[in-house]
């Protein structure tokens, strides 16, 4: 059983509730479970065309949705950070001394073999145990 579990959550996918259930099943009695959403900032030239208030509103909306998805779940601490999804999940887990990451994954497609999905990057580079939940 794990004492400190990180559950990365993509707010637009329906798998987050299932990964939180897996985290609870893997947790010790006094464990800490953190539901993390990584808010990706607009990249490159796109950011030049976006109003800063619109970006801030998007971040606030994501934070609100994360709280909404976790508010009824006892013992789940929601956290939102800005960054590149896979790299930020790995860095957050390593810097905060998590001993397990429970991450959801979709069925891999051809592009995943060339680029790699977020889950596969986390599996390859995390410094702790990673449990991948695939909902078929």
N, C-alpha and C positions, 0 to 999 in steps of 0.2 A: 504494500500500500504506500501511496505517495503523500507527502506532507504539504507540498507546495505545487499546485497544478495551474498551468496557464492554458486557457482555452481561447485561441484566436477566433474571432467571429466576423464573417462577412455578412453584413446586415441585409444584403439583398438576396442571400441564399437561404433556403428553408432548412438547412441542416444544423444550425446552431443549437437548437433545443436538444437534439440528439447527442451532440458532442458534450454538452453540459451533463447529460445523463451518464455518459460514459465516464466523464471526470468524477462524478459522484461515486460511481461504482468502483473506481480505482483509488478513491481517497481514504485516508485514515480518519479516525474519529475526530481528531482535532486539526484537520488539514485546512489549508487556505486555497480557495479556488478563485482565480481572477479571469474574468471574461474581458478579453482585449480586442478592441477594434483599431485597426491602423487606417487612418484617414490619409489617403494619398493626395498630395497637393498637385494641382495642374502642372504639367511638365512643359518645358521648352517654351516655344513661342505662343502656346495657348495661354499661358499665364499673362502675357502682355495684353490680351484682349478681354480679360476678365476683370471685373470690378472687385476690389479688395473686400467690399462689403458682401458681395455675392459669395465669395470664397468663405468668409467668416460665417455667413448664414448657413452654408453647406456644412461646415464643421459643427455648428450648434445643432443643426437638424440631426446629424449623425450621432452626436452625443445624447440627444434627447431620445432617439430611437433605441440606442443601446441601453439607456436607463429603463425605457419602456419594456424591452425584451427581458430584462433581468430583475425588475422591481418585485415581482411576485416570487422570486426564487430566493429562498433563505440561504445565507452563507455564500452568495456569489457577489464578488466585488467587481463592478464594472470599471474599466479604464479605457480611455481613448488617447491615442498618441498620433502624431503626424510623422509620415515617412514612407519609405518604400516597403511594401508589405512584407515580403519574405525576410529581407535584411533586418527590418525593425523587430519582427517577431523573434528572430534569433538573438539579436542584441539585447532585447528586453528580457528574454528568458535567462540569458547568460549573466547580465548585469544584476538581476534581481534574485539570482540563485534558485530558480525553479528546478525541481527535480523531475518534472514531467510536463510534456506538452501534449494536449489532445486536440487534434486538428481534423477538420472535415475535408473530404476530397471528393471530386467528381470522377466519373469514369474517364480515364485518360484517353485523349484523342491523339491523332498524328502529330499535331503541333506540340503536344507535351513532350514528345520524344526529342524534339529539336530545341525547344526553349525551356522546358521544365515548368511544372506547375508550382504554385506557392508551397503546397504540401511536400512535394518532392524536394524542393530546395531546403525546406526546414528539416526534413529527415536527414538530408546529406550533411547539413552544417550545424545542427543544434548540438550543444554540449551536454544534453541530458536525454532521458528516454523520450521517445515520441510515439504516441499511439495515433494511428490514422484510422478515422472512421469513414467508411465509404458507404453511402446509402444508395442502394441499387433500385 
